[in-house]
């Protein structure tokens, strides 16, 4: 076996840091984290100049990037373009995300993802955010396309999961029954509640039936009240539930995020998602979403994306910037902020060989500098 050894940076293994150590990879997999004097003599050495070598970032919600939106034409090429647009910011694995659209678009996205996950180009599954959402919490989605889950939809999703490997579907509690959630979960589909105006009791019932997560916590959902906890309260209280958060300074006030981080209990954790649109990785100032123009507006921690009426329409943030926000604004230790972009999303998505650097893991890597800027990435041990 040919070995490559990475030295010169602190190594974050998905849980903790290793100092004065080397990362050994071979055949695209992690072989060991070892002392500097114990590396194979014949190994190729990659000398890094300080910073941190981490598992590559994993993003469970990416609508677009590199100038492409998945909804504009779901295809393997569109997915590769989106993944390539996010790679300079440290993301080595992502779920291209289709927002509420017609049935033909969902079918095309499933077909495209089935092909795209076979490559070593950063696509690790598919996220269908709709059409089974609640019009009352539509956000930037088209309410006229929203509808309840039908039993045939359950069959379609389970078959798609079998073909793709990782399928995440966002649904409103109002649009899916507990029986359907249980069937989807037993079929390996990851069900996440979102764009929902449900009660905490309705959310709990679906969590107990197998729903695993909540999509962009706080946004487009029933809020936490002291007598009506809503979906937010149910998500924070239920120990099995994982919650994606958009940490860009626009979607959620940092005080609310800090409180949520302290409040979340159980195995389920909060993890970062970007909810990024096509402008990430480009200098473009607008794009079209379902026939409506979305504008990039400067201000705050990073620019934001809005419709004509001011409605937020996804984000303009990348994963490295999100981690910086976690450290600098949310006051997280760097290790925890990195977990929220690596180990936690990997565990939520059941990506057993990603998000960590223990022996046997894929050598999907990112090197970040002290300013938490991505300097280089590797996919399966190959420079990307």
N, C-alpha and C positions, 0 to 999 in steps of 0.2 A: 504494500500500500504506500502511495505517495502522501507524505504529510506536509501540511503548511502550519507554521507556528506564528502566532501573533504576539508581539511583545511591545513594551513601551507605553501601554495605557493601563489604567485600572480596568479590571474586568468585572462587569456586573452580570451575574449568572441567572438573573430573573428573580432572585430573592435577596442576595447580598453581594457586597463587593469583595474582590480579591486583589490585594496589593502585591507588588513584586512577584507576579505570576505570569504564566504564558498560557494561551489558549491553543490547543492542538486540534486540528481538523484533518480529516481524511475521507475520501469518497463522498464529499459533500455533507459529512456529519461531524458533530463534535465527538472527539475522542477523549479529551481530558482537559482539565485545568490543572496545571502542574507548576512546580517550582522552576525558576529560570534555569537552574543547573541540571534539570532532569529531562530536557527536551530531546527528541531524537536527533542524533548528530547529522543525519542526512536530510533533515527537513528543510524545506524552503522557508525563509523567515520574512515576515512582513513587519517592519519596524514602524510603529506608530509614534507620533510626537505628542505624548501626553493625552489628556482627555480620558474618555471612558469608552470601552468596547462593550456593547450591549447586544442582547437579542434584538433583531429588527422589530420595528414597531408594527402593531397589528391594528387595523381600523375596521370595525364592523359596520360602518355606515358611510359610504362614499358615493355620492350621486354623480360626481364628475371630477375632472381634472385634466390638465394639459389641453384645454380648449374643447373637450368633449363632454357631453352629458349622456348618460346611458339611455335616457328616455328619447334622445334624438334618433336612435337607431341601434337597438341592442344587437351586438355582434361581438365575436371574440376580439376583433381588431379594436373596437371601441373600448373594451375592457382592458386590453393591453395598453392603450393610450392613456387611460385613466391611471392605471398602475404606474406607468412610466412617469406621469406628471407628478405623482406623490413620492416617488423614490428619492429625489434629491433632498427630501425632508425626513428621510429615515424610515419610511414605511416600506416594509418588504412583503407584507401580506395584507390584503384587503378584500372586503366584500363589495363589489360593485352593487349599487343600490338603485332599484327601479322604484320611483314614486308612483302614486296612483295613476293608472293608465288603463287602456282598453285591454281586453283579454288577449288579443293578438300580440301586444307588446310584452305581456308577461310570458307568453309561450316562447317568444323569440329570445327573451332574456334567459329562460331556463335552458333552451337549446344552446345559446352562446356560452353560458357558464359551464355546461357539461363538457364543452370542448376546451374552454380556456383553462380550467383547473388542471388539465393534463400537461400544461407547459410549465416551465420554470420561470414564469414572468410575473409573479406576484399576485395572481388571482387565486384565492383560496376557497371561494364559495360564492353564494349569491344572497342578497338581502332584498326581499320584496316588501316594500313599505306601502301597503295598500294592495287592492282597493277596499279592503275590509276595515275601513276606518269610520269614525263618527263624524257626520257633517258638522255637528256642533263644535267640533275641535279640528276643523279642516286645516288650519294654518295656510300654507301656500298650495295645498292640494286642491284638486277640482272636486267639489262636493257631488256634482251630478254623476260622477263615475263610481261613487262609493256604494257598497251593497253588502248585505249579510253573507256570511260563509254558507255555502251549500255543501251537501255531502259529497258531491262530485269534486268540489274544490279540494276537499280533504284527500281524496284519492290522487288527484293531480299533484298536490304538494308532496305526498309520500313518495310517489314515483319519481318526482324531481329530486328529492333528497337522495334517493337511492342512486340516481344517475350522477349527481353533482358531488355528493359527499357532505357538504355543509350547506344547509338551507335555513336561513333565518327569515321568519315572516312576522311583520308587525301588524297587529290586529287590535281593534277596539273591543273591550269586553262586551259592549252592546251588540256587536256584530258576530260573535262566536259563542256557541254554547259550551258548557263544561264538558259534555260528551265529546264534542268535536276537538276541544283542546286535548283531552286525554288521548284520543285516537291519533292526533298529530304528534303528540309527544312520544307515544309508544312507537310511532313510525319513524322516530329519529329527527323530526322537524323541530327546530328551536322556535318556540312561540314567545314573542315579546309583546306585551301590551303597550299601546300607545295611541295617540290621537283619539283619546277616549274621555268622556265626561262621566264615567261610571262612579258608583259608590265604592268605598273601601271594601264593603262586604262582597260586592260583585267581583272586585279584583281578587280578593282573598280566595274566593271560590275557584277562580280560574288558575291562580297560583297553585292551589292544592290539587287541581286536576292535571298540572304539569307545565303550565306556562312558566318560562324560565327567567324572563327578563322584562325590563321596561325600557322603552325607546326614548332617548333624550329626556331624561327625568326633568320635571317641571314644565317643559315646553309642550303645548297642545294637549293638556290633560287637566282633570279636576284637581284642584289645589288642596293644600293642607289647611283644614280648619279645626278648631279645638273640639267641635262636636261632629264635624263631617270631615274625616281625615282624607277622603278622596283617594285617587290613585297614588298621589305622592306619598301620603301617609302610609298606605298599605305597602308600597314598595320599600319604604325605609324600615318598616316594622317586620316584614316577612323575612325570616332568616335565609330562605333558599333563593331569593330573588337578586339578580344582577341588574345593575342600572347603568346604561350609557349616559354620559354627561357631555355637553358641549361647553367647553371652557374657553370662551373667546372674548369675554367682557361685554357681550351684547345679549346673548341668549338667557343668561341667568346672572343675577347679582352675585358677586363673590361672597357676600355674607351668607346668602342662602346655600351656596355650595359648601362653604366651610361648615355650616350647621349640618348639612346632609352628610358630609364626610364623618362628622363626629357621631351622628345618630345611627348610621347604618349598622345593623347587627347581623350576625350569622355568617355562614359561608359565602353568601352572595356579597359582592363588593360593588363599589362604584368604579367605573373604568372610563377612559377617555374615548370619545368618538369625535370626528371632525364634522360630519354631516356636510362635507365639502361639495361645492358645485364646480362647474367647469373652469372657472377663472383661476383656481389654484395652479401655480406654475406658469402663469401667463401674465402679460401686461394689459389684457383686455379689460374694458370697463363696463361691459354689459353682455348679456346673453338672453336667449329666449327660452322660456319654460312654459310648455303647454299654451303657446300662442301669446304669452304675456312677457313683457320685457322686465328683466331683473337688472338692477343697477348696483354697481360697486360704489359705496360711499365711504370716504375716509373718516377716521375719528376713533378715539378710544384706543384700546390695546391693539386692535388690528382693524382693518376695514370691515364693513358689514355689507350684506346683500339684501336689498329690499325691493318690493314691488312699488308701483306708483302710489299706493295708499299707505306705504310705510310698513307693510307686513314683512317680517323677516322671512327670507326665502333661502333657507340653508345658510351655510357659513362660508367664509373666505379664509378659514384658518387651516394650517397644516399641523401635523402631529408634533413636530419639534416645537412649534410655537405654543401648542397646547401644554406640553410638558414644562416649558418655560413659565407659562401662566400658573401652572400648578405650584412650581417652586417659588416664584416671585410674588404672586398675588394670593394664592391659596395657602401659602406658608407650609407646603408639604416638604418633607425631607426628599432629597433627590431620589433615594432608593424607592420610596413609595410612589413618586410621580412616574418613575420608570416602570414600576410594576403595573401601574394603571394603563400603560401603553404596550405592555408586553405580556407578562404572566397572567394578569386578570382577564384581558379579552381572549387570550388563548384558552383559558379554562372555561370561560363562558361559552365559547364556540366549540369546545371539545377538540381542540387542535393539540393532540397529546404531544406531538414532537416539535412544537413551536413555542415561542415565548420564554424559553429557558435555554441554558447552555450546559446542561448535564449530558453525560455520554449517551449518544444515540440521537440527540436532537438534530434537526436540520441546522446547517451552518448558515442561517439567515442572520446577518449581522449588520450593525450600524456603529460607526465610530463618530462620537460627538465630542466637541471641544468643551472648554470650561464654560463657554457662554451658552451651552446646550444648542449648538448648531450642528447639523449633520455634515460631516466631512466626507464620508464614503460609506457605501453599502455593498453587501455581498449577498447573493442568492445562491443557496446550496454551495457555498464556498467559493463561488465565482464572482469576480468584481462586477458590480452592476452600475 
